[in-house]
Amino acid sequence: METSQRDDQRQATERRRKELLEAAERVVLRDGPGASMNAIAAEAGITKPILYRHFGDKGGLYRALAARHTDALLAALRAALDAPAGRRDRVEATLDTYLAAIETQPQVYRFLMHPAEDDQEGRPTEGGFDVGRHSAPLLRRIGEELATVVIERLDLGPDGDEQARVWGHGIVGMMYAAGDWWLRERPCSRSQLVRHLTDLLWGRLATAGDRHGSPGF
């Protein structure tokens, strides 16, 4: 009986946490990196102390939202990499998947990757919370995931694992830097950016041998 009650309580807590994350996401979509705990609490119809009880602080809320969006992005990137197509087509699809994600939800991207600006009186918002300071773990996670995909699909020789990790993090860094610049300035279309980045990658990546039985990266 006690076990059943604990399970019910845990499920209720998980449901409530999901509802609060959905409320936070609505505020982030509206306000971007300026989304405040006060606004999120108001959107959820609760007081700020209750929000803190679930997430601790804005850093905890950020990490929960980052995990939610990173999980979805990684699933989409893996699907693009596993699509039945040629290697270059899959590379282009993977780059396009990332760029489409930041283009369709730019406010969420800015919340996850950039700190909120100071308020009009020059005070740091949310007690000095720096969203940008927390973006590195997110990028590292995507880099490690991409490295795993490269290791699984390409035969890079005796130092392959090390090289795959360098490539994984390097490609993610390139996607992040180029995508961030592109989202701000829009110097070309998304398809043009994808083509230019793929051309940049199309060196040894194009000639590395596939592992036995693997369709390749």
ZIJOVEN-V745410 format. One line per field, one symbol per residue. ss: DSSP state (~ for helix, > for strand, _ for the rest). psi: psi as a letter, one per 20 degrees, with the letter a starting at -180 (. if undefined). burial: 1 if it has 9 or more other C-alpha atoms within 8 Angstrom, else 0. A space follows every 10 residues. Layout:
BEGIN
ss=???
psi=???
burial=???
END
This chain:
BEGIN
ss=_~~~~~~~~~ ~~~~~~~~~~ ~~~~~~~~~~ ~~~~__~~~~ ~~~~___~~~ ~~~~~__~~~ ~~~~~~~~~~ ~~~~~~~~~~ ~_____~~~~ ~~~~~~~~~~ ~~~~_~~~~~ ~~~_______ ____~~~~__ ~~~~~~~~~~ ~~~~~~~~~~ ~~~>>____~ ~~~~~~~~~~ ~~~~~~~~~~ ~~~~~____~ ~~~~~~~~~~ ~__~~~~_>> _______
psi=ghgggggggg hhgggggggh hhghhggghg ibijpqhghg gghikrqhhh ghhhifahgg gghghggghg ggghghgghh hjqnrrgghh gghgghgghh ghhhmhhggh ghiqqqqqah jjppqlkjpo hhhihghghh ghghghgggg ghhqojahkg gghhhggghg gggggggghg gghghlirrg hggggghghh imdhhhiqqq qpiqir.
burial=0000000000 0000001011 1011101110 1111101011 1111011100 1100110111 1101110001 0011011101 1000001001 1111111111 1100111111 1111110100 0001100011 1101100111 0111111111 1011110001 1011111111 1110100010 1110000001 0011100100 0000000101 1000011
END
